[in-house]
Amino acid sequence: MTRTGWRRIAGFRVVVSWPENGSVPAPRRNAAKTLRTRVAGFVGLVLLAGGASAIIAGISAQRHAPGPAGAASGRIGRLSGLSLARSVPVSVRIPAIDVDAQLLHLGLNRDGTMQVPALPAYAADAAWYEYSVTPGQVGASVIEGHVDSYSGPAVFYRLGALHPGDRVDVRLADGVTAIFRVTGVRQYRKTEFPAKAIYAANGYSALRLITCGGTFDRATGHYLGSTVVFASLVSAR
């Protein structure tokens, strides 16, 4: 991926239509890309993931997704020094909120915006952001999903109900299941989103689960916040 491609993302306005084509040619990787450009791209991912409701008719009549409890804010940090070899993720399971979902592999659209699962076909699926590390590698692996869809709750509707200590299992293509423990669940206003803190893993194997959250603004058709779950690798089987 070239540095130019990432700059096109920084500061873009949220796209309010969803891509129907779930596959685009993978951007060329650039080994010299900086944290700043990676963070810029990640902000795009979060904003797009949070904008799902912009196309949902009648969303105002839908019940609100649970938000993080104050006691669930926890911390951002490692629980072990364990790491795994690179292997792309296949599915994610979160027993505490009854999530058992297949994982799409999504990157960028042709216009430089982040891809998100197409609605309504993939409301029940989450997506691994393919320009983050694979789950279990040292770094921050990013999985995002919709909070709601045309007809009601989507895959990450109850993400905000998680608490520190809850388990997240990610099955990898090599047959290994990476087991993460939640360390914190927080909600941020999009205007105050701490992208660098969320995207940087500070030398350990981290997982970030992201969806939209907070208040739904009927005037703009967007949620005003993002719900983020922080988790750390603790074992594998």
Residue pairs with C-beta under 8 A, 6 or more apart in sequence:
1 27
1 28
1 29
1 30
1 33
1 108
1 131
2 27
2 28
2 30
3 30
3 33
3 37
5 27
5 108
5 112
6 33
6 37
6 38
6 40
6 41
7 37
7 40
8 111
8 112
9 40
9 41
9 43
9 44
9 112
9 113
9 114
10 40
10 43
10 44
12 44
12 112
12 113
14 47
14 48
14 50
14 51
14 54
14 222
15 48
15 51
15 113
16 51
16 54
16 55
16 221
16 222
17 55
18 52
18 55
18 116
18 118
18 119
19 109
19 115
19 116
19 118
20 118
22 104
22 106
22 115
22 117
22 118
22 122
24 107
24 108
24 109
24 110
24 115
26 107
26 130
27 107
27 108
27 131
29 131
35 196
35 199
35 200
38 131
38 199
39 195
39 196
39 199
39 200
40 195
41 108
41 114
41 131
42 129
42 132
42 142
42 195
42 198
42 199
43 193
43 195
44 113
44 114
45 114
45 129
45 142
45 144
45 210
46 144
46 190
46 193
46 195
46 198
46 210
46 226
47 190
48 113
48 114
48 116
49 114
49 116
49 144
49 145
49 146
49 210
49 211
49 212
49 226
50 190
50 211
50 212
50 213
50 222
50 223
50 225
50 226
51 212
51 222
51 223
52 116
52 119
52 146
52 147
52 148
52 149
52 154
52 212
53 59
53 147
53 148
53 212
53 216
53 221
53 222
53 223
54 220
54 221
54 222
55 119
55 150
55 221
56 62
56 148
56 149
56 150
57 150
59 148
59 216
59 221
60 216
60 218
62 148
62 152
64 216
65 147
65 148
65 153
65 157
65 158
65 159
65 160
65 211
65 213
65 227
66 158
66 160
66 161
67 160
67 187
67 213
67 214
67 227
68 160
68 162
68 185
68 186
68 187
68 227
69 163
69 185
71 163
72 162
72 163
72 164
72 184
72 185
73 184
73 185
73 186
74 163
74 164
74 182
74 183
74 184
74 185
74 186
74 230
75 164
75 183
75 184
75 230
76 183
76 184
76 197
76 230
77 183
77 202
77 204
77 232
78 202
78 203
78 204
78 205
78 206
78 232
79 181
79 183
79 232
79 233
79 234
80 204
80 232
80 233
80 234
80 235
81 204
82 136
82 205
82 233
82 234
82 235
82 236
83 136
83 137
83 138
83 204
83 205
83 233
84 134
84 135
84 136
84 137
84 172
84 176
84 178
84 205
84 233
84 236
85 136
85 137
85 174
86 133
86 134
86 137
87 134
87 136
87 172
87 173
87 174
87 176
88 105
88 128
88 130
88 134
88 172
88 173
89 103
89 128
89 134
89 135
89 141
89 143
89 170
89 171
89 172
89 173
89 178
90 102
90 103
90 171
90 172
90 173
91 100
91 101
91 102
91 103
91 170
91 171
92 99
92 100
92 101
92 103
92 126
92 143
92 168
92 169
92 170
92 171
93 99
93 100
93 101
93 168
93 169
93 170
93 171
94 100
94 162
94 166
94 167
94 168
94 169
94 209
95 166
95 167
95 169
96 161
96 162
96 163
96 166
96 167
97 158
97 159
97 161
97 162
98 158
99 126
99 155
99 156
99 158
101 124
101 125
101 126
101 145
101 155
102 125
102 126
103 125
103 126
103 127
103 128
103 143
103 170
104 117
104 122
104 125
104 126
104 127
104 128
105 127
105 128
105 130
106 114
106 115
106 116
106 117
106 127
106 128
106 129
106 130
107 114
107 115
107 129
107 130
107 131
108 114
108 115
108 131
109 115
114 129
115 127
116 127
116 144
116 146
117 123
117 125
117 126
117 127
117 145
117 146
119 146
119 149
119 150
120 149
120 150
120 151
123 146
123 149
123 150
123 151
123 154
123 155
124 154
124 155
125 145
125 155
126 143
126 144
126 145
126 155
126 156
126 209
127 143
127 144
127 145
128 134
128 135
128 141
128 142
128 143
129 142
129 143
129 144
132 139
132 140
132 141
132 142
133 139
133 140
133 141
134 141
134 172
135 141
135 143
135 170
135 172
135 178
135 180
135 205
135 207
135 233
136 170
136 172
136 176
136 178
136 205
136 233
136 236
137 205
138 201
138 203
138 204
138 205
139 201
139 205
139 206
140 198
140 199
140 200
140 201
140 206
140 207
140 208
141 170
141 205
141 206
141 207
141 208
142 199
142 208
142 210
143 170
143 207
143 208
143 209
143 210
144 156
144 209
144 210
144 211
145 154
145 155
145 156
145 159
145 209
145 210
145 211
146 154
146 155
146 156
146 211
146 212
147 153
147 154
147 156
147 157
147 159
147 211
147 212
147 213
147 223
147 227
148 154
148 157
156 209
156 211
156 227
159 185
159 209
159 211
159 213
159 227
159 229
160 185
160 187
160 213
160 227
162 182
162 185
162 229
163 182
163 185
164 181
164 182
164 183
164 184
164 185
165 181
165 182
166 181
166 182
167 179
167 180
167 181
167 182
168 179
168 180
168 181
168 182
168 207
168 209
168 229
168 231
169 177
169 178
169 179
169 180
170 177
170 178
170 180
170 207
171 177
171 178
172 178
176 236
176 237
177 236
177 237
178 205
178 207
178 233
178 236
179 233
179 234
179 235
179 236
179 237
180 207
180 231
180 232
180 233
180 234
181 231
181 232
181 234
182 229
182 230
182 231
183 230
183 231
183 232
184 229
184 230
185 227
185 228
185 229
185 230
186 227
186 228
186 230
187 213
187 214
187 225
187 226
187 227
187 228
188 194
188 225
188 226
188 228
189 214
189 224
189 225
190 223
190 224
190 225
190 226
193 226
198 208
198 228
198 230
199 208
204 232
204 233
205 232
205 233
206 230
206 231
206 232
206 233
207 229
207 230
207 231
207 232
207 233
208 228
208 229
208 230
208 231
209 228
209 229
209 231
210 226
210 227
210 228
210 229
211 226
211 227
212 222
212 223
212 225
212 226
212 227
213 223
213 225
213 226
213 227
214 223
214 224
214 225
214 226
214 227
215 223
215 224
215 225
216 222
216 223
216 224
217 223
217 224
